């Protein structure tokens, strides 16, 4: 097979070559698919991408022999699945790689906000060791609302119980056995918004979930709650989030993902296919300037163990 790999670093490249170099032609690009000069290799049998590669019909039309898209992610929202189905291109993802990894990062964001660790760090590196204005709050007896009770969401629920938290979960599918085992309660989305001190998002991005956190849903949120998003940026309407932070509806947000994150780099802005890209990016940059926001660069997946699992699963998918 001729396989093109995009968004690959040296560590990933070496690990992939060890397993696939025999009888395969491997071509590596450090950049996302849409930024790569791949036309000379458009006869590839397979492409391997990550979340910042936009695999749409315009690009897929350039590949005449393509049989497989292997994405090193769980989510598939960056791939035109309709085109793939119509053209008999198989799509493989990595469904299991880092449930505990993303859940641990979720709590890293929660703890940073609840104990104002980010503010404490900035103050201390400037030689100011005053604790004034840095009082946080205990997680014990607080209510954590988890939107999306899949594998990651259930790991978050299990961890929350170890902190002595009350856990509420909203999901279209319910597993009452696990609810009793972990000791959480399924509730409606409206109940979750009203009851939760902290809301954490763990759902895929699709037409039903896009901008599920918006002006209307935020009207239901408990005053002063925290919002955590380690799933997909477009689950949250950025302007609605900014307003909620400004008016005190939310006291803080922990974000590993934000809307339009792939276009925040200035050189990508002119090529942005998303509507109102400039406005979305300007709003996202405002989040960076808000002292009640803790932001990480889509890094929740990025542990040594999880990355190795991603690579190993992707290799098996390609084989």
N, C-alpha and C positions, 0 to 999 in steps of 0.2 A: 504493500500500500504506500501511496504518497500521502503523507500527513503533514498539515500545516498547524503549528502551535502559535497561539497569540497570547500576549501578556505573560510571558514566561521569563522568570529570572534564572540565574546561573544554577542555583541549587536544584530547581525543578528540572531544568534542561539536562543536567547530569544524571539525575535519577531516572528520567524518562529514557535517555539514550542507553543506559545500562540494560533496560528491559526490552526496548523496541528496535534497536539499531539493526538487528539481524533481519534481513529480507525486507526491510522497509526503508523508504526514503523520507527522512525527517527534515523539516524546514522550520526554523524558529524565528519568531518576531517578539521583540520586547514590548511593542505597542499594541493597542487594541486593533481589532480587525479593520475597522473603518479608517484607521490612520496608516495602515501598512501598505507598502507597495507590493502587493501580492499577485498582480496580473500575470507575471511571468511564471507563476506556479498555480494558475487557475485550473490546471488539469488534475488537481488533487482529488484523491478518493475520500479524504476525511479532513475535517478541521476540528481543532480543539481550542476552545475559547474560555474566557472568564466573564464576569458580570459586566465589565465596561465595554465589551465588544457587542455592538449592535448588529445582530444577524438578521437583516431585513431582506425583503424581496429584491431590492435594487442590487444588493451585494450578492445574494445567492444566485441571481441570474448570470453572474459572471463565471460561476463554477459549472462546468458541463458534465463532469464525471462524479459529482459529489454523491456519496452514499450515506455518510454519517456525520453528524455534528455531536461531538462530545464536549459538554460543558463541565467545567470544574466547579460547579455550583449546584445547589439544590433547586433554586428558583430557575424558571424558564422564561421569565417575562422579557428577556432581551432577545428572544428568538421568535421569528415568525413561524409559529407552528402550523398555521393554515397552509402556508406555502410548502412547508416540509411534507405535510400529509398529501397534498395534491401531487407533489413531485417525487414521492416515495423516498424521501430522505429520512433515515432513522435519527432520532434524537435521544441521546443518553445523558443522564445527569448523575449527581452524586447524592443520593437521598440520605445517606447516613455517613456523617463524618465528624460532626462536632456539636452534638446536642448539649453536652456538658460544657463544651468550650464557649459557645455563644451564651449559655445560661450564666456561666461564671463572669463573662464580660458584662452581662446585664446587671449583675450585682455589683460589679466594679463601678458602673455608672451610678447605680442607686446609692452606694455608700459614699461616693465622691460628693454627691449632692446632699445627702442626709447629714453628713458630718463636715461639709464644706471643705473637703480636702483640697480641691483645686484652688480655692481662695487662700487657704492656709499655706499651700506650697508657694504660690506667687509672693505672698507676704514674706515668708521666711527667707526666700532666696534674695530678697532685697534688704535683709538684715533686720526686719521688723518682726519681733517675737511676741507682740501683743495678741491676746486672744479676744479682744473686744470685737464684737460683731461676727464672731465665728461660732456662736452657739448652734449646735445641730439638734437633731432629735433621734430618739431611739426607734429602731424598727420593731421592737417587741410590741405586740398588741396593735400595730398598725395593720390596715387592710391593703393587700396587694391585689389589684385586678389584672388578670391575664387575659388578653384578647387573642385567642388562638391556642387551644389546648392540645397541640400536636406534641411531637417528641421534645422540641426545645421548650415549649410552654410548660410541659409537665416536669421537666428538669428544674425550671425556675420555681414551680410550685413546691417541689420537694425541698429545694434550698431555702425557700421562704419559711417553710415550717420549722426548719432548724433555727431560724432567727426568732421564732415565737410569733410569727405573723398569722393573721387571718387571711385566707386565700379565696378569692372569687374568680371563677373561670367562665368565659363565654366562648362557646364553640358550636358549630352547627351539628357536630357529632359529639355524643356524650358517652363516656365510659364510667358507669357508676361504680364498677369494681375498683378502678383506680382512684376515683373520688373518695371512696371510703378508705382505701389503703393509705393514700397520702393525706387524707383529711382536708379536702377542700370542697367547696360548694359551687355547683353550676348555677348561674344566674342569667337573666336577660342582659342584653347590652345596656339598656337603660339603667337597670339596677347596678350594674358594674360601674358605670360612670358616676352614679350618685353616691355609692358606698366607698369607693376606693380612695385611699390616701396616695397611692402610687398606681399608675396605669402603665402596663408594659405590653408592647405590640409584638405578636409572634404569628402573623398571618402572611400568606403570599400576596403579592400584588396582582390584581386582576381587575376587570371592570367593576366588580362589586365592592372591592375594598379600596380602590383609589380614592384618596381624600376622605377616608372614613372619619378622620379627625378634622373637623371643619367648624365653622361658626355655630352650626346647629347642635352638633354633638357636644361641643365645649360648653354650651349653655347648661348642660346637665351635670357637668363635672363638679365634684366637691371643691369648694373654694380652697385654693392653696395647694392643690394636688401636684404631684410630680408626673411628668410624662417621660417614658423611656421607649426608644425605638432602636432596636437592633435588627429589624426586618428589612423593610424597603422604604426609601425616603418618601416616595409619592403616596404612601398611606396617609401622610399628614399634609394638609394644606399649609404651606409655609406662612402665608400672610395671616391665616387664622391663628397659627401658633404664636406669631409675633404679638398679635393683639392680646392673646390670652396671657402672655408673659408681662405685657405692659400694664394690663388692668388688674393683675393679681389673681385671675382665674387659676393660672398655674404659677406655682412659686419657683419652678425650675424645670429643665428638660435635659435629659441625657440622650444624646443622639450619636449613634454610630453611622447612621445613614441620613442623608438629606436629599430633598428633591433637587434634581439637576446636578448632583454631585460630580457626574462625569464631565460636566462642562464648566466647572469652576475655574479650571486653568484657562487663562486668557486666550491662549492660542487655539483652544477648541471652540470658543464662543461663536466665531463667525460660521462654523460648520454645524451649529446646533440645529437639529431637526425638530426640537420641541417648541410648542407654541409659547410665545411670550418668554423666551429663554432669558433675555436680558433682565426682565423684571423678577423672574424666579431666582436668578443668580444674585441679583442685588439684595433680595430678601434673605437669601441664604447667608450672604456675607454679614448681614445685620445680626444673624444668630451668633456668628463668631464673636461679635463685639459685646454680646450680652453676658454679664458676669454671672448670671444664673443659669447659664447653659454650659454643659460639659459636652464637648464634641470630640469624637475620634474618627479617623479617616477610613471608614468601612473596614475595621480591623478586628471585629469580634471573632471572626473565624480563625485568626492568625496565631495559632499556637503550633509548636513543633509537631505535636502529635496529630493535630487536625490536618495540617498541611500534608503530612505523610500519608494520612488516610485518604485525602483527596487525590493525591497523585497515584496511589496504589489502585484505588477504585477506577480512576480514569484509564490507567494502563489496562486493567481488566476489561473495561468497556471497549477499548480500541481492539484488544486482542479478540 
